[in-house]
């Protein structure tokens, strides 16, 4: 059988399935050009492991509504911590039974709040705030747990969390270095990436940036396929997708589901949630699970759905989309109490009717008859069918999944990915560089009017404090915004076990050092020479290194705040509060000797205080200033100025050591926050 015959048979099967939805004779279609054969239907990427079976038995799941509310919202409502988890418990899933085999694609459909996402979260062991009251979920007869799910289940979330400035090929290449077994050579990794790109039809955009809502890149459908490719790289046997067509136009959504159908035919078990698929998407599903208020209204093949509902008195109007019609039929209308009661009564009747028909079956699927069922399960037969010689197959030993790269390898990959993504973001780099240079020139030219004359003592002291305190404030805001833009991706990648917290921590800290150094040079050098500060080269280097440590202290503090708090607004607020505290206790606004007890002790951990004291000693120690008093000229040694400002309590080297210690303290707190606080973004609550 040649390839044309294979495509023709596939087209005929799809036409037969759609015709059966509405009772049309085979060959009679509502439109001539509704279905077209795919250009390339070969299986590039076939799962080579043993077929999987996923079973959900008598599942009853309850959610505590109070636990679903973020803690900071509860705090805003002035609730005590012991009252946070008090709330009404509601059943989101009731008596759910379903069985899916490799080679099948199960679509979970239903109205909003029917329990689609809850079911996927339970299967992937990522449910929070809920509790399984009864029932069990089995994979190949084994009760699910996080370790089992991590080995054989890939979860594609609704939102695409990808670095926007990397190309499609680079994104998959970096993930392959983290997710594929360490026994794989570089050549094997490249081959795997290219085959995933081919399978997901991403070749035309392989060298295009991924992009996001702010950066131009690939289309929404292509970005969603990249997210699938990230999970497909390690060749999982079970693929679970949460609303994969959300935000896509109908044509793009249709092509995406065709891709998922092809992946299912490659000996995979595919489960996806979808709200109301259009008719040509609906007919691609092997099994449909229709939920309403957590109860099963229908579970069976897509082609038999219309016949089932017709048999119980709810026929689908001709030429209507069965998915739209039956989701609307089972939706709860809450506009009035009478309508809500009527909808609930109908839903209870439909759920009970379905349960009465399938409670004695093994797989809890509604079937017309045994003979017809054999003809309507092509996905199961394709699992064991031999793969044609023209098809490429990728083999991967399932045991290799436990031999993933660790330690330094993860760090080296993450730091390369981090630097590559940042260097591609030329707009942000230029803005930060221009910001530093502009601030430097504004301050420098303010003092440039003195010409070659030495600045007055008062002006010099003010310049030193302003120089060390102005730019760290801007750095805090930039770091907080950037960290929170990456927070959702970090949360998901850590949850998937893509890398460890120490690897990410060191890659993040070290990867940002080059950008930080350039920023400090752009800011510090022009001010120093325009303002005619101490011209000695040693003093210049000491001044620049102190500025580097002061600005990096603010960066480390912002990193900690970003990891500690779940929203950008909260992180920005607390970062600004801490920065203001260090600013006020820096020794310039009010002398250190005049501070009362609390701010006096705060000054010991104020990086602006130690940086200002160090800058004062670097500038004034070796200089003398001349003061004119009537007809007299008085020479004031620099050390006397330092003493009068109470900035001589500690030697210069101690200022450097304390600043390094403050940075280390902030970084340790940042690491602890990454390690023990879930990096949920506001959209993950």
PyMOL commands that set and color helices and strands:
alter all, ss='L'
color gray80, all
select helices_A, chain A and resi 3-21+65-68+71-76+81-83+116-123+146-152+168-179+186-199+203-205+220-232+250-265+279-282+302-311+322-329+337-358+370-375+378-384+398-402+408-424+426-448+457-495+501-511+513-530+537-564+568-584+592-594+597-605+607-620+638-644+652-676+682-684
alter helices_A, ss='H'
color red, helices_A
select strands_A, chain A and resi 53-64+89-101+105-110+130-139+142-143+153-156+238-242+269-273+287-292+295-301+624-629+632-637
alter strands_A, ss='S'
color yellow, strands_A
deselect
rebuild
show_as cartoon
